[in-house]
């Protein structure tokens, strides 16, 4: 029996927080890498991108040249029949390109094998990351920039494969030259081999990863909570200090009143003695 190869991929949240590793599905990631098939698929893909618009004119399509430029004999020059012959400047082009189709057909099973081989090649390089979910509420390029930076692949070509069409994710990465976003079902061998790192949404692989809260958010919440606690403590300390100050002032006023009463009493006794 042939040995079965299993691959594990690092898993992250959409904010870049690390999660437990995920085992990639065995039917797709079985270690098969067929180089000739990948070459055929990539060559056909690039050929199918050509428009085939190059066009030149042979001598019969060039305007002019309907008569001999000079007579056949007696001039001492070489005989010429038309000024639109290929050897003349402005003449026709021999065997030049004409509009045609460059399309190449590759059988479906060959395309599938090439795509599978490309995925396995990236899995062998540990260049496949699984993202729990891309739930962007609005297009935001900064979110993808932060994700790519958190994974440490900001200087590499990143291919992001989403579970179905997600316009917000596509618009978020459209302005990034090293990031390409497309649905998982539309990816080709060329796109996988173009990229250095492949980010795949977990739902596209058939795995369900529960969205985990971002650690940075938790840290931010903790920091905010600490700040509120500090503010509350400082307010409580200020209140206590104010209360102590009021008590000291009240205590200082009481002896003053007592001394004033003693002075008035002594004055009254002196007047009585006189």
N, C-alpha and C positions, 0 to 999 in steps of 0.2 A: 504494500500500500504506500501511496505517496504521503510524505510528511505534510501535515497541515501547519501553516504559518499564521500566527495571530499577531496583530499589531495593537499597541496601545498608544493613545494620543492624549496629550495634555488638554485639559478642559479649563475654560475660563468663563467668567461672566462677561456680559456686554460692556461692563465698566473696567475690565482688566483684572479682576480679582481671581486668584487661582483656586481651582477646585480639584476634586479627586480625578485621577486619570480615567479615561473611558476606553473600553475595548471596541475597536472598530469592527464593523460587521464582516464576518468571515467570507460570505459569498463574493464580496467585492474585493476585499483586501486579503488575498491569499498568497501574495508574494510573486505573482506572475508579472514578468517584465519582458515584453516582446519588442525588441528594438526595430526590426524591419517593418513591423506593422505600424508602429508609432511614426516612423519616417514616412510611410505611405500616406497616413492620415494627415500629417502636418503638411506634406507637399500638396495634397489635394485641397486642403483648406486654403492655403495661400494662393493656389492657382484659381480657386473659385472666387477669390476676392478681386481678381483682375476684371476690368471692364472690357478690355479688348477693343479700345477705340482708336488705336494707332492706324493711320491711313496715309498712303502715298499714291501718287498718280503715275501710271505707266504712260508711254509716249502718246498713246491714242487719246488720253484724257487731258493732255496739256494743250492749252489754247495756242493756236498759231502753227507755223511749220507746214503749211499746205502746199508750198512750192519749193523748188530747189533754190538754195541761196545763190548759186552761180551755175553756169553751164557745165556740162560733164567734162569737156576737154578744152584745152587751149589756154587755161589760166595759170598752169603750173602748180596749182594747189591740189590738195587731196579732194577727191570727189565726195560730195555731200548731197544727201537727198532731202534733208529737213533740218531746220534749226532746233527742232524739239527731239532730236535723237539723244540717247543716253549720254553720249560723249560731249554734248553741248551744255554750257552753263544755262540753267533754266529748262533743261530738257527733262524727259521722263526718267523715272527710277526703275531699275531692273530688279525684280524679285523683292520689292519693298514690302513692308507690312501692310496688311489690309484688315479692316474690322472682322474679327472672328471671335468665337467663344473658346475660352481656355478651361472650361468646366471639366472636372474629372469626377467620375463616379466611383465611390468606394462602397462595397456591400455593407449592409447594416451590421452584420455580425463582426466584420473586420473593424468597423468603427467602434463597436462596443469593446472589443478586445484591446484596441489601442487606448481607449479611454481608461479601461481597467488597468492597463500596464502603466499609464501615466500616474494614476492614483497610487499604485504600489511603489513606483519609483520615489514619489514624494514621501510615502510612509516609511520607506527604508531610510530616508534622510532625516526622519523625525521632524518633518516640515509641515505636518498636518495638525492643526489645532481645532478643537471642538468648542463652539460657543453655545451657551445654553439657549439664548433667544435674542433676536434683534427686534426689540419692541421700541422703536423710535416714534415718539409722539409727533415730532415735526422734524423736517430736514435740519441737521446741525452738523456741519463739518467738524467742529471741535470734538464731538463725541467720538468720531472715528479716529481723529488724530490722537486723542488721549488713549484709545484702545490700542492702536498700533504702537504708540510709545510705551504703554505699559507692558506689552509683549516683547519689547526690545527689537522690533523689526521695522523701525521707521525708515531705515536706509535700504530696505529690500523691496522687491516687487511682491505685493500682497494681492492675492485673489480671494475675494469674499463671496461665498456661495450661500444664498439665502433659501429658505423653504418657501418657494413660490416667489411671485413678484412682490417686492416691497419697495415702493416708490420712495419712501422717506430715507431708506438706507442707500438707495441708488443715488439720490440727489445729494446725500451727505458726502459720498465719496467721488462724485463726478468731477470735482475741482482738484482732486489729488492725483498727481501724475503717476505715482507708484502704486496706486490702489485701483483695483477694478472690481466692481460689484455686479453680479449677475445671478439669476436663479440657478439652483443646482441642476435642474433638468436641462438647462440650455448649455451647460459647460461642454467644451470640446477638448480634444487632446492638445491642441495648440495652446489654449488658455492655461491649462494645467502646467505644461512644460514652459510656458512664458514666465510663470510666477516662480518666486523663490519660496514663498510660504502660502499655504492654503488654509483659510479659515472657513469652517463648515458649520452651519447651524445644526444643532442636534436633531431637530425634527426632520431635517432633510435626510438624515441617515437612518431614520426610524427609531432613534433613541429619544426618550423624554427625560430631559433634565429640568427639575424644578428650578425656577429662577431664584437665585440666592441674592440676599441683600448685599449691596456693595459694602465692603469693609471700610472704605473711605467715608461712606455716608455715616456708618456707625461711629467712626472716629469723630466725624464732624458733629454728630449729635452729642457724643460724649463731651466734646470740647464745649459745645454750646451749653450743655447741662452744667458743666463745671463753672462756666462763666456766670450762669444764673445763680448758682450756689454762692459763688464769691460775692456777687452783687448783693444777694440777700444777707450774707454774713456782714458785709460792710455796712449795709443799712442798719442791721440790728446793732452793730457796734457803735454806729453814730447815734442811734437812739439811746443806747445805754450811757454813752459819754454825755449826751445832752441831759439825760436824767441826773447823772452824777453832778454835772455843773449846776443844775437848778437846785439840787439839794445843798450843795456848798454855799450857793448864794443865799438860800433861805437860812442856813445855819449862821452865816455871817450877819444877816440882818437881825437875827434874834438877840445876840449880845449887844448890838448897837442900841436896840430898843431898851434893853435892860439898863445899860449905862445911862441912857437919857433919862430913864425913870429915876435912877439913883441921884442924878444931878438935880433934878427937880425936887426930890425929897430933901436933899441936903440944903438946897436954897430955902425951902419952906421952914426947916428947923432953925436956920440962922435967923430968919425974920422973926420967928417966935421968940428966940432968945433975946433979941434987941428989945 
